[in-house]
């Protein structure tokens, strides 16, 4: 837990999932800058918070009953945990997942600029009809993570923007709604074929590898048919657009499929792609913390291309968490098959959880490992 001070009071905040790194906090200077600026404004009215990373903004402003809108289930859980840790009402903040759109209208918006510019554009495009006359959108980020085009997108969809001075390596971009603006209505979903199949993958904004199949998945895909052939229950863990699970379903018509990811947009994309590919066939889709709620010893095969970052922080903690969850969820004789960058050393880390680790394929940058 770390102390968080803002004009709205003091809080103690923690990250979700918990981290072993004591230097990682559940907030940064961009959160503090946004709250400082909001408190200095005399404007009042309904408040929307977008992409609140660990709930720092929503917890600080919980007395105003804000709406929090974002694509991350992990961020939603962090918000819930931090409300409880600070004895704030669980219903003080209304969370709306990223694959839905808030239904109210807002005078004030605090927005953490996401990594994906396509996601930002999609959010701004959906946000504009929700804004009341004269509404102000304040977007914040650490300067090193602020894309140059973020201001252009604000100007396109909201109105002319002003950039603040830097403060503790953070910067704000503020725009007031221009009611005379006629922004474009752009289709931001992407499409590309699933290699060596007749299937097409649709990707909502913000989904990993939305422009083309990533190199790691491409290395693993040719192996999926053999791996899935005798499996009854298969999980595509961290599914993204569902490419690995779709390939497994294609090769094993009898298998039951579970697609899970912490991104609402990813699971919505996988659901759409599965329904398009296998009309009438059932599968399970979960937006959650990996396999945390999956019954022990229930899976035959887990296919995983694990993330190596959470938001802007690069590391292996999320991957290790998924490996541990997989070991618990696999039946005796079940297999976890992972693709990862060579330098991450997953072969060593997998041996902490599994008896046998075998390399199935390799390229100059990636390896596919089977653990059982």
C-alpha positions in Angstrom: 0.0 0.0 0.0 1.2 3.5 -0.8 -0.1 6.9 0.6 -1.8 9.0 -2.1 -2.3 12.7 -1.3 -4.7 14.9 -3.4 -6.9 18.0 -2.9 -9.7 15.6 -2.2 -8.1 13.9 0.8 -5.5 11.2 1.6 -5.8 7.6 0.5 -3.9 4.3 0.7 -3.8 2.6 -2.6 -2.5 -0.7 -4.0 -2.0 -2.3 -7.4 -3.9 -5.2 -8.7 -2.6 -7.8 -9.2 -0.4 -7.4 -6.1 3.3 -6.8 -7.1 6.5 -7.9 -5.5 8.2 -4.7 -6.6 7.8 -2.1 -3.7 8.7 0.8 -6.1 5.6 0.3 -8.2 2.7 2.4 -7.0 -1.0 2.5 -7.9 -0.8 6.1 -9.1 1.5 8.5 -10.7 2.0 12.3 -11.1 -0.5 12.4 -14.0 -3.2 11.3 -11.6 -2.2 13.9 -9.1 -2.0 16.6 -11.8 -5.5 15.8 -13.1 -6.9 16.1 -9.6 -5.1 19.3 -8.8 -6.4 20.9 -12.0 -9.9 19.6 -11.4 -10.0 21.1 -7.9 -8.8 24.5 -9.2 -11.7 24.7 -11.7 -15.0 26.1 -10.6 -16.9 24.0 -13.1 -19.4 21.5 -11.6 -21.5 18.8 -13.1 -21.6 15.1 -13.8 -18.2 13.5 -13.9 -16.8 10.7 -16.1 -13.4 9.1 -15.5 -11.8 7.2 -18.4 -8.9 4.6 -18.2 -8.4 5.0 -14.4 -5.4 2.6 -14.0 -5.8 1.5 -10.4 -8.8 3.5 -9.2 -6.8 6.5 -7.8 -9.0 9.1 -9.6 -12.3 7.4 -8.9 -11.4 6.8 -5.2 -10.3 10.4 -4.7 -13.6 11.6 -6.3 -15.9 9.0 -4.9 -18.0 11.6 -3.0 -19.1 12.9 -6.4 -20.4 9.4 -7.5 -18.4 9.5 -10.8 -18.7 7.0 -13.6 -15.5 5.1 -14.4 -15.2 3.8 -18.0 -12.3 1.5 -19.1 -11.3 -1.7 -20.9 -9.3 -3.4 -18.2 -10.9 -5.9 -15.7 -7.7 -5.7 -13.6 -8.2 -1.9 -13.3 -11.8 -2.5 -12.3 -10.7 -5.0 -9.6 -8.1 -2.5 -8.4 -10.8 0.1 -8.0 -13.0 -2.2 -6.0 -10.1 -3.2 -3.7 -9.1 0.4 -3.1 -12.6 1.5 -2.4 -12.8 -1.2 0.2 -9.4 -0.5 1.7 -10.3 3.2 2.2 -13.8 2.4 3.7 -15.5 4.0 0.7 -18.9 2.7 -0.4 -18.6 -0.1 -3.0 -21.4 1.6 -5.0 -19.8 5.1 -4.9 -18.4 4.6 -8.4 -20.4 3.2 -11.4 -18.0 1.1 -13.6 -18.8 0.8 -17.3 -16.7 -1.8 -19.2 -15.0 -0.7 -22.4 -17.1 -2.8 -24.7 -20.1 -0.8 -23.6 -20.7 3.0 -23.6 -21.9 5.0 -20.6 -25.5 6.1 -20.8 -25.4 9.4 -19.0 -24.2 12.8 -20.1 -21.2 14.6 -18.6 -19.9 18.1 -17.9 -16.4 17.0 -16.8 -14.2 14.2 -18.1 -10.8 13.1 -16.7 -9.1 10.8 -19.2 -5.8 8.9 -18.8 -4.3 8.7 -22.3 -4.1 4.9 -23.2 -1.1 3.3 -25.0 -3.2 2.6 -28.1 -4.1 5.7 -30.2 -6.8 3.7 -31.9 -8.4 3.0 -28.5 -8.2 6.7 -27.7 -9.8 7.7 -31.0 -12.6 5.1 -30.4 -13.2 6.4 -26.9 -13.3 10.1 -28.0 -15.6 9.2 -30.9 -18.0 7.5 -28.5 -17.5 10.1 -25.8 -18.5 13.2 -27.8 -22.3 12.4 -27.9 -22.2 12.1 -24.1 -20.9 15.6 -23.5 -23.1 18.4 -22.2 -22.7 21.9 -23.7 -19.4 23.5 -22.6 -18.1 20.2 -21.2 -14.3 20.0 -20.5 -12.2 17.0 -21.2 -8.9 16.9 -19.4 -6.5 14.2 -20.7 -3.4 13.3 -18.7 -0.3 11.2 -19.1 3.4 11.0 -18.1 5.2 12.9 -20.8 7.3 9.9 -21.9 4.1 8.0 -22.6 2.1 10.9 -24.2 1.8 10.2 -28.0 2.2 13.4 -30.1 -1.1 12.7 -31.9 -3.1 12.6 -28.7 -3.7 16.4 -28.9 -4.7 16.1 -32.6 -7.4 13.5 -31.7 -8.7 15.7 -28.9 -9.0 18.6 -31.4 -10.7 16.4 -34.0 -13.4 14.9 -31.8 -13.8 17.4 -28.9 -12.4 20.9 -29.8 -9.3 23.0 -29.7 -7.0 21.9 -26.9 -4.4 23.5 -24.6 -1.3 21.7 -23.4 -0.2 22.4 -19.8 3.3 22.9 -18.6 5.1 19.8 -17.4 4.7 18.9 -13.8 6.7 16.1 -12.2 7.2 14.7 -15.7 3.4 14.7 -16.4 1.4 16.8 -18.8 -2.3 17.6 -19.3 -4.2 18.3 -22.5 -7.5 20.2 -22.0 -10.3 20.7 -24.5 -13.7 22.3 -24.3 -16.5 20.8 -26.4 -17.0 22.7 -29.7 -20.6 22.1 -30.6 -20.0 23.3 -34.2 -17.4 20.6 -34.9 -18.3 17.8 -37.3 -15.9 15.0 -36.5 -15.6 11.9 -38.8 -17.4 8.7 -37.9 -14.6 6.2 -38.5 -14.8 2.5 -38.5 -11.9 1.6 -36.3 -12.1 -2.2 -36.2 -9.5 -4.0 -38.2 -9.7 -7.3 -40.1 -7.2 -9.8 -41.4 -7.2 -13.5 -42.2 -6.2 -16.3 -39.8 -3.2 -17.9 -41.6 -3.8 -21.1 -43.5 -7.6 -21.0 -42.8 -10.6 -19.5 -44.4 -11.3 -17.5 -41.2 -11.1 -13.8 -40.7 -10.2 -12.1 -37.5 -12.0 -8.9 -36.4 -10.2 -6.7 -33.9 -11.8 -4.0 -31.8 -9.7 -0.9 -31.0 -7.1 -1.5 -28.4 -6.9 -5.3 -28.9 -3.3 -6.7 -29.0 -2.0 -7.3 -32.5 -4.9 -5.7 -34.1 -3.2 -4.8 -37.4 -1.5 -8.2 -38.1 -0.9 -11.5 -36.4 2.0 -11.2 -34.0 5.2 -13.2 -34.6 4.8 -15.3 -31.5 1.3 -16.4 -32.3 2.4 -17.2 -35.9 5.1 -19.5 -34.5 2.7 -21.4 -32.3 -0.3 -21.7 -34.6 1.0 -24.6 -36.8 1.4 -26.7 -33.6 -2.1 -26.1 -32.3 -3.8 -28.8 -34.4 -1.7 -31.6 -33.0 -1.8 -30.2 -29.5 -5.6 -29.9 -29.5 -6.5 -33.1 -31.2 -7.2 -35.2 -28.0 -8.1 -32.3 -25.6 -11.6 -32.1 -24.3 -11.5 -28.7 -22.6 -9.1 -26.1 -24.0 -8.4 -22.6 -22.7 -7.1 -19.7 -24.8 -5.5 -17.7 -22.0 -5.0 -14.0 -22.7 -6.9 -14.7 -25.8 -6.8 -11.3 -27.6 -8.7 -11.8 -30.8 -9.0 -15.5 -30.1 -6.6 -16.8 -32.9 -5.2 -19.7 -30.9 -8.6 -20.9 -29.6 -10.1 -20.6 -33.0 -7.4 -22.8 -34.5 -7.9 -25.3 -31.7 -11.7 -25.3 -32.4 -11.1 -25.8 -36.1 -8.9 -28.9 -35.6 -11.0 -30.4 -32.8 -14.8 -30.1 -33.4 -15.5 -32.0 -30.2 -13.5 -29.7 -27.8 -15.0 -27.2 -25.5 -13.3 -23.9 -25.6 -12.7 -21.2 -23.0 -11.5 -17.8 -24.1 -10.3 -15.4 -21.3 -8.6 -12.1 -21.2 -8.6 -9.0 -18.9 -9.6 -6.8 -21.8 -13.3 -6.4 -22.5 -12.5 -5.5 -26.1 -10.4 -8.6 -26.6 -13.0 -11.0 -25.3 -15.7 -9.2 -27.4 -13.5 -9.6 -30.5 -12.9 -13.3 -29.7 -16.6 -13.9 -29.1 -17.4 -12.3 -32.5 -14.7 -14.2 -34.3 -15.8 -17.5 -32.8 -19.5 -16.9 -33.6 -18.6 -16.0 -37.2 -16.4 -19.0 -37.7 -18.6 -21.6 -35.9 -22.2 -20.7 -36.1 -24.3 -22.5 -33.5 -21.2 -23.9 -31.6 -21.0 -23.0 -28.0 -17.9 -21.7 -26.2 -17.3 -19.8 -22.9 -15.9 -16.3 -22.8 -14.6 -14.7 -19.6 -13.3 -11.2 -18.8 -11.3 -11.9 -15.7 -8.0 -12.3 -14.0 -6.8 -15.2 -16.2 -7.9 -18.6 -14.9 -8.3 -17.5 -11.3 -12.0 -18.6 -11.1 -11.6 -21.7 -13.2 -12.1 -25.0 -11.3 -9.0 -26.9 -10.3 -7.9 -29.8 -12.5 -10.5 -29.1 -15.1 -8.5 -28.2 -18.3 -6.7 -30.5 -20.7 -4.8 -27.8 -22.6 -4.0 -24.1 -22.0 -2.7 -22.1 -25.0 -1.0 -18.8 -23.9 0.8 -15.9 -25.5 1.3 -14.0 -22.2 1.6 -10.3 -21.9 5.0 -8.9 -20.8 3.6 -5.6 -19.5 0.8 -4.2 -17.4 -0.1 -0.8 -18.8 3.3 1.0 -19.2 5.3 -1.3 -16.8 7.3 -4.1 -18.5 7.9 -7.3 -16.5 7.1 -10.9 -16.1 4.8 -10.8 -13.1 1.6 -11.2 -15.1 3.0 -14.1 -17.1 4.2 -15.9 -13.9 0.7 -15.4 -12.4 -0.8 -17.0 -15.5 1.6 -19.9 -15.3 0.7 -20.6 -11.7 -3.0 -20.4 -12.5 -2.6 -22.8 -15.4 -0.8 -25.4 -13.2 -3.7 -25.3 -10.7 -6.4 -25.5 -13.5 -4.8 -28.3 -15.5 -5.8 -32.0 -15.0 -3.2 -34.6 -14.4 -1.5 -35.0 -17.8 -2.7 -31.6 -19.0 -0.4 -29.2 -20.8 0.4 -25.6 -20.8 1.8 -24.4 -24.1 3.4 -20.9 -24.1 5.1 -18.7 -26.7 7.4 -16.0 -25.5 10.4 -13.9 -26.4 13.7 -15.9 -25.9 15.2 -13.2 -23.6 12.3 -13.6 -21.1 13.7 -17.0 -20.0 10.3 -18.7 -19.6 11.9 -22.2 -19.7 13.4 -21.5 -16.3 10.4 -19.8 -14.8 8.0 -22.6 -15.9 10.1 -25.2 -14.0 9.0 -23.5 -10.8 5.5 -24.7 -11.4 5.8 -27.8 -13.7 7.7 -31.0 -13.6 8.7 -31.1 -17.3 9.3 -28.3 -19.8 10.0 -29.0 -23.5 10.8 -26.7 -26.4 8.4 -27.4 -29.3 9.5 -24.7 -31.7 11.9 -21.7 -32.0 12.8 -18.8 -34.2 15.5 -16.2 -33.9 13.3 -14.2 -31.3 10.7 -16.6 -29.9 10.3 -20.0 -28.4 7.3 -22.3 -27.9 7.4 -24.2 -24.7 5.3 -27.1 -23.4 4.9 -27.5 -19.6 3.3 -30.5 -17.9 
